[in-house]
Amino acid sequence: MAIELPDPLAPGPTAEPAPRAPTVRRGLAWSTASNIVLRVGNLAVGIIMARIIAPEEFGVFAVALTVWSVLGSVAEFGLGADLVRRDDYERHLPTVATLGAVLSGSLALVMVLGAPTIAGLFGSPAATGVVQLMAIPMALIGLSVVPAALLQRSMRQGTLFAIDGSSLVVSTAATVVFALVGLGPAALALGRVAGQGLTVLLQYIAVRRWPVFGLDRTVLREAVGFGLPLALANVVGWSIISIDNLIVARTTSPEELGLYALAFNVASWPMSVAGQSVRVIALPAFSRLPDDAHRGRAMVRVSGLIWSVSAVMALGLVFVAPQVVTVLYGERWAGAAAAVAPLAVFGAFRVIFDLAATYLIACGHTRQVAVVQVVWLVALVPAMIAGVTLGGLAGAGWAHVVVAVVVVLPAYLVYLHRARVPVARFLRAWTVPTLAGLPLAVALWVITSTLTLPLVVLGAAAGAGLLLYALPMSRWWIGRARAVGVDAPV
């Protein structure tokens, strides 16, 4: 794919121009397409594994995945984001590579040695070996920081798509083979090992360089100064979407944890498609705009477009969650449907929160992001305990929604206002998509109230979404998409 931005591997002037609209739109198109394809691929993998692995076995793996996700946010340490936003990134590369390798290696050692204690904390001793296996991809995270950042800053989304797709294929094949020979939850961990290893290898091949290590104390201080608040925010952020696993595991059973983990995965589709598509483009695009005023206007344009996608996906899941779960994963996973609806609402807000955090990071406001995440976690813990106690898995989902609306959204709006985002216009950008969803909500209610066969319900819901939302919104989407990357008032 032809790249219009300067080659990040070539020497030359350190300053880079703001990304041009065609480059941003091309990157966004590649990112969106790749996320949709990869999401469909992951969905297929989930369907296959749900037929092979029981809910209680998936609950065991969920323990290991939770630990890996939280510690993985420390391993990255915001180093990749710092490279993406810097003009003088080249002199940072050896120090960042060294710091990333040391951090991820140390955290992998913590997982190996601390696995029995961690598994006991979750009330799942059977997870000990799986946690130790997940230490291998943990060690590989640090090696991935530099090449991943170089690909992201140059918006090489086609290349990233090819790498992620290859990793998905290898990971899936390994997981299925190991599951069929009876390794249970360990099969999921071994699949993750194979996928992560291939990802790192292909990333270095794509940027045409191998790891170069070194240590510059000035660079180290700058990297730590930027990354420490962001690492804290990432740890807290992953804790926010993991603390529910701990509470569910401690108060229910591995089977219930498996059902909840599946529900969270299904409800995260808006985040996976809309949020991740934009995140990889938003950070370099926001970072290279000349000042906060320009960034603020761009933020308003993007937010409405993102909300229009994430909100309609959440709306669909709210109404057809039981049919989605039973058709795709089977009757033994039907208990997950109760949590999908509230978690889908939370998933739509997560997309906006992720966009807000990306914007603040691009502006260099990592401490503000950390503050929001800490406040979020402090509010979520008692809400989650009350939710699970009173409402089970569904209560856990509604706890997320209440905290998101009452605590997190206002906190982000305060910091966005301080970062020159016109908050009133930011919120108004959601008006058209929200109002356009009302006829669809009525239609979905009628469909789910009158039809019984799950496949018929899903077909009718898809048709309603196309006729009542996608077609009426098509002109609005085209206009907003053309505005992405263009430095003009909204």
N, C-alpha and C positions, 0 to 999 in steps of 0.2 A: 504493500500500500504506500502510495506517495505521501510523504510527510511534509507539511509546509513550514513547520517550526524548525529551528536550527538543530542539527544533529548533536545530541548531548555528548557524543563520544569524540567529537572533533574539537581541537583547540581553537581558540579565537576569543573575541570579546566576551566578557563575563555577562554583560547585560543582554537580556532577551526581550524582544518586543512583546506587547500584549497579543494574545492569540487572536487570529483573525476569525471572523464569523464562520467561513466555510470549514476551517480547521476544527473549531469547537463543534459545529454541527456534525461534521463527519465523525469526530471522535465520539460524540453522544450517540449517533446512529449505530456505530460499531458496538459501543458499550451496551446499549439497550438490546440490540440483536443478540449479542453474546450472552447477556444475562438471561434473556428469554430462553435461548437454546439450552444453556447450562441448567437453568431452572427446570426445564422439561426433562433434561437428562437426569438431574438429581431426583425429580419426581419419579421417573421410571425406576431408578435405583431403589428409592424408598418403597415403591410398590413391590418390587422383587423381594427385598429384604423382609418386608412385613409378612410375606407368605412363607418365609424360611425361618425367621427368628420370632420368638414369642415376645409379648410385651414385657415380661419380667427380665428377659435377656437384654432387650433394648434399654430397660431401666438401668441395668448394670453398666452398659456402655455410656449411658447418659451421665453417670457419675464421672467417668474418666474424661468425657468430652467437656464437661463443665470445668473441671480442674485445668484441662489443657487450654480452654478458651480464656480463662481468667489469667493464668500465668503467661499465656502467649501474648496478651496485651502488654505485659511488662517486657517481654523479650524484644518486641518491636520498639518500645521506648520512645515512640514518636520520631525515630531516626529517619524513617522513610519520608514522612511529612516534611521534615526539616530540609531534606535534600530537594524535594519537589519545589519548595517555595524559595530556595536560595538562588541568587544569580551566580555566586562563587562556589557552586556545589563541588567542582572538580577537586579542590584542595581538601575537601571534607571526606572524600571517599575512603582513603585508607583507614582513617581514624574511626569512621562510622562502621566499616567492615569489622574492625577489631572489636569495637564495643559491642556490636550486635552478636558476634560469635561468642564472646565471653559471657554476655548476659544469658543467651539462650542455652549455652552449655551448662551454666550454673543452675538454671532453672530446671533443666532436664535431670541434673543430679538430684535436685530437691524432690522431683517427682519419683525417682527411683527409690531413694532412701525413705521418703515420707509416705509412700503408697499405703502401707498398712494403717497408719494413723488417719490418712485422708479417707480411706474406704470406711474405717470405723466411724468417722465423724458423720458420714452419710448413712450409717446403719446398713452398709452393704459390703461385708468382708470379701464377697466374691469379686469385687471390683479391683482388688489389689493388683493382680497380674495385668489387667487391662490398663490400669493407670501407668504401670511401669512400661508397658509397650508404647503408650502414647508419649513417653519421654523421648523416643527416637525422632518423631516429627517435630517435637519441641526444640531439639538441638539444631534442626535444620532451618528453623525460622530465621535465626540470626544471619545465616548465609544468604538468605533471600532478600534481605533489606536493600542492599545496593542495586542489584539488577532490577528488582521490582520498581524501585523509585525512578531509575533511569527510563524505564519503559513508560511509567506513568507520566513523568514530566514532559515527555515528547508525544504524549497522547497516542501511543502505538497500540490502540485498542484491538486492531486486527491481530497483532502478534500475541497480545495477552489472551485473546479469545482462543487462538490456536493452542497456546500453552495450557490454559485451563481445560480446554476440551480434551486434549491428550491425557492430562492428568486424571480427568474424570473417567475416561475409558479404562485406563490402567487400574485405577483405584477400584472401579466397579468390578472389573474382571477378577482382580485379586480377592475382593470381598466375597463375591459369589462362590468362587472356588473354595476358599477357606470355610465358608459357611456350610457348603454342601458336604465337606469332609467332617463336619461336626465340631468346629471350634467355637461356635456360639458367638458371644460378644467379642471375643478376641479377633474374630474375622473382620469386624468393623475397624478395629484398631490396626490390624495388619494392612487392610486396604488403605487406610489413611497414611501409613508409613510409605507404601508404594507410591501413592499419588504425590505426597509432599517431596519425596526424593526426586521424582521425575520433574516436578515443577522447578525445583532449584536448578537442576541440570539444564533444562531448556531455557530458563531465564538467562543464564550465563552465555549460552550459545547465541541467544537472540541479541544480546548487547555486545557480543564479540570481545569479551574480555573475561579473565578469570580473577578470582579474589586477590586483591593486593592489600596487605595489612601494614599498618603503621600506627604511630601515635604522635599527634601534635597536641600539646597541652592547651594551646589557645583554642583549637577546634574542639577539643574535648570539653572545655568549659562552656563554649557556645552550644554544643550539642546537648550537654546536660542541662544548661539553663533553659533551653527551649523544650527539651524532651521530658524533663522530670515532671512538670505540671501536667503535660499531656499523658505521660505514662500513668500518673495518678488518676487522671480522668478516665483513661482507658480501663484501668483496673476496676475503678468504681463502676464504669459503664457496663463492663462484663459482669460485675457482681450484681448489678441491677437486674440483668436478664438471666442470672444464675441463682440468685438467692431463693427464688421460688422453687428451684429444683431441690435445694437443701431443705427447705421447709416442708415441701411435699414428701421428700424421702424420709424425713424424721417423723412426720405425723401420719403417714399412710404406709405404703408398701412398695417394693420394687416394681410390681405390676402397675400400680397407680402412677408411679414416676414415669414408667415407660409410656403409658397413655398420655400423660401430660406433656412429655417431651415430643411425642408425635404431634399433639395438638399445637404446640408452640412452633414446630417446624412448618405445619400447614398454614398457620396464621401469619407466619413471617414471609409469605409469598410477596405481599406488597413491598416489604423492605428489600427482599432479594432482587426483585425486578426493577422497581422504580428507584429505590435508595442507592443500591450499589451501581446502577447504571450511571447515576449522576455523580456519585462521590468521586470516582476516579477522574472525572473531567472537571468537577467543580473546584477542587483544590488548586491545580495548576492554573485554571482559568481565572479564578478570583485573585490568586496570588500575583498575576502579571498585569492586572488592571492598575492604572496609575495611582489611584487614591481610594479612600473609603467611600467618597461620594459616588464614584463610578461603580464600586463594588455593591453599594447599597441598592442602586437602581437595577443592577443585574440580578441581585438576590430576589427582588420583588418579581421580576419576570419569570425566574426559574421556579419560585415557590408555587405559583398557581398551576403551572404545568405539571409539577410533581404531585401536587395534591389531587389533581384531576385523575391521575392514574392510580395512586395508592388508595384514595378514598373509594373509588368504584370497585376495586378489587376487594377491599374490606367489606363493602356493602354486600357484594355477592356472597362472600363467605359467611356473613352473619345469617343469611337466610337459608343457604343450602349446605351448611356444615355437616349435618347428619348424612346427607346423600353423598357428599364428597368423600367423607371418611369411609363409609361402608362400600361404596363402589370401588374406590381406589385401593383400600387396604384390607377390606374384609370385615365380617361381622365381629370378630374377636377384638377389633380395635374401636368398636362403636362407642365405647365409653369416653373416647377422646373428644367426641363431637361437642359435649357440653362446654368444654373450655375453648373451643375454636372461635365461637362467636365473639366473646369479649376480647380475646387475644387478637382477633382480626382488627377490631377497633383500635386497640393499642398499637398494632402493627402499622396502621395508617399514620398515627401520630409519631411513631418512631422514625418514619421516613423524613418528616419535617424536622424533628429534633436532630437527626443526623446531618441534614442539610445546614441547620443553624450552627451546629458544632464545627462543620467543615468551613463555613464562612468565617467564624471567629478564629479558627486556626490559621486560615489564610491571612487574616489581619494581624496575626501574632498574639492573639488574646487567649493563650492556652490556660492561663490561670483562671480566667472566667469560666472556661469550659469545665475545669476541675471543680470549681465552686458549685456549678449547677449539678454536676454528677454526684457530689457529696451530699448536697441537700436532697437530691432525688433518692439516694440510697437510704438516708436517715428517715425520710418520710415513708419509704416503701416497706421497710422491715415490719413495723407494727401493723401497717395496712395488710400486708401479706399474711401475717399470722392470723389476724382477724378474719380475713377472707377465706383462707383454707379451713379454719375452724368452723366458720358459720356456713360456708357454701361449697366446700370441697374444691374440686378442680375448677369449676366455673367461678367460685369465689376468688380463687387465685387470679383468674383473668380479669375480673372486675376490679380487683385491688390495683392492678396495673393501670387500668383506665382512669380510675378516680385520681390517683397520684399524678398521672400524666396531665390531666386537665386542670387540676386544682393547684398543683405545685410546679411542675416542670415547664409547661407552656408559658405561664407568667414570668418565670425566671429567665427563660431564653429571650422573651420579648424585651425585658429590661436591658439585657446586655446587647441585643441587636440594636436597640434604640441608641445606646451609647456608641455603637460602632457605625453610626450614620445610616442605618436602615430605616426608611420611613415606615414605621410599624403599622400605621393605619392602612396604608396602601398594601403592605405585606399581607394583612388579614383580608382586605378587600379582594385581593387576587384569588382567594378561595371561593368567592361568592358564586360565580358562574358555575364552576364544577359542582358545588354543593346543591344549588337549586336544580341543576340539570339531573341530579341523582334522585330527586323526589319522585318523579313518575316511575322510575325504575324500581324504587323501594316499594311502591304500591303494587306494581306488577309482580314483583317477587313474592310479596305477601299473598297475593291471590293464587299464584302458581303453587306455592308450598302448602297452601290451605286446601286446595282442591284436587291436586294430583297426588298419587301415592307411589307409583313406580319410580325408584331413584333415578334410573337412566332417563326416563321421560321428564322428570323434574329438572335434571341438569340440562337436557337439551332445550327445554322451554326457557329456562333461565338464561342460557347463552343467547338464544334468539332475542329475548327481551333486552338483554344488554346491548346487543348490536343495534336493534331498531330504536330503542328509547334513549340510549346514551351515546354509543359510538358514532352513529350517523349524525345526530343533532350537534354533537360536539366537534365534528371533524373540521369544520372551517375554523373554529376557535383554536383547535390544536395546531393547525397549519400556521395560523398567524403567530401564535406563541412560539412555535418551533423556529420560525424565521427570525424572530426577535432574539433568540438565544445567541449570545456571543456578539451582539451588536451593541455598541456603546451609545445608546440613545435613551432619553427619558421614556418611561412607561406610558 
